[in-house]
Amino acid sequence: MTGRNVADELPRLMLLSGLAADERIFVAQKLAFPQLSVPQWLAPFKNEPLDDYAKRLASEIGPGPCVIGGASFGGIVAMHLARHLNPEAVILIGSVRSPSELPMYARLARPLRCLTLWLPVREMQWAMKPLLCGPLRTAMPFVHGLLSQFLQSDPAVFRWSLHQILNWKSAPACSFPIYHIHGARDWVMPAKNTLPDKIVPGAGHVLSLTHPQEVNEFIRFVMKRVKLSCNPSSH
């Protein structure tokens, strides 16, 4: 038995926020997992494809054993990022594994994807800001969490992210295990379109904020599985 902290024996844990949100989406997870980092979204180049963006982000993160994941669009990026980082596992939080799992409205909107580059995001944020006040937080916490995420997003990265979702053509081939947790009341990316490992009753799209205990327990389960696979003798 050594004096090393258990967290030091685990691979790095990295989670990507969804639709241009920031690390505040994972505030409860950062408290629970000291080794967790939330990479900053890079400013996308003009017309930058998702695979190129993922490769550039991977170079910023650097090599080494890791578990990566993400919420919503962050989960999609995490799967493409995995091609360059070779992680021990990928964690999807309210995300999807392939374009076929995207909601019908997203698939129908694909012909209009170029229009996302001109969305008046800043004006939309100002118009929706008053909705954060009042009874929304207690009456519909999952909607409040989603709105908070949108209001905190960077307009340029939000436009690019939305364009990539609508333009997503195929999921990368993977040799790593994928662990998927989803909210039962997610109406942005409905659980019925996916095959999650765990569905959280009552949770919406931003379950890392609204249901942190369930998300943290799921991450602990994944990290334990990863630790056992890396150190079979500890089983």
Stockholm file with secondary structure:
# STOCKHOLM 1.0

chainA/1-235         MTGRNVADELPRLMLLSGLAADERIFVAQKLAFPQLSVPQWLAPFKNEPLDDYAKRLASEIGPGPCVIGGASFGGIVAMHLARHLNPEAVILIGSVRSPSELPMYARLARPLRCLTLWLPVREMQWAMKPLLCGPLRTAMPFVHGLLSQFLQSDPAVFRWSLHQILNWKSAPACSFPIYHIHGARDWVMPAKNTLPDKIVPGAGHVLSLTHPQEVNEFIRFVMKRVKLSCNPSSH
#=GR chainA/1-235 SS CCSCCGGGGSCEEEEECSTTCCGGGGHHHHHHCTTEECCCCCCCCTTCCHHHHHHHHHHHHCSSSEEEEEETHHHHHHHHHHHHHCCSEEEEESCCSSGGGSCHHHHHTGGGGGGGGGCCHHHHHHHHGGGGSSTHHHHCHHHHHHHHHHHTSCHHHHHHHHHHHHHCCCCCCCCSCEEEEEETTCSSSCGGGSCCSEEETTCCTTHHHHCHHHHHHHHHHHHHHHHHHHCGGGC
#=GC SS_cons         CCSCCGGGGSCEEEEECSTTCCGGGGHHHHHHCTTEECCCCCCCCTTCCHHHHHHHHHHHHCSSSEEEEEETHHHHHHHHHHHHHCCSEEEEESCCSSGGGSCHHHHHTGGGGGGGGGCCHHHHHHHHGGGGSSTHHHHCHHHHHHHHHHHTSCHHHHHHHHHHHHHCCCCCCCCSCEEEEEETTCSSSCGGGSCCSEEETTCCTTHHHHCHHHHHHHHHHHHHHHHHHHCGGGC
//
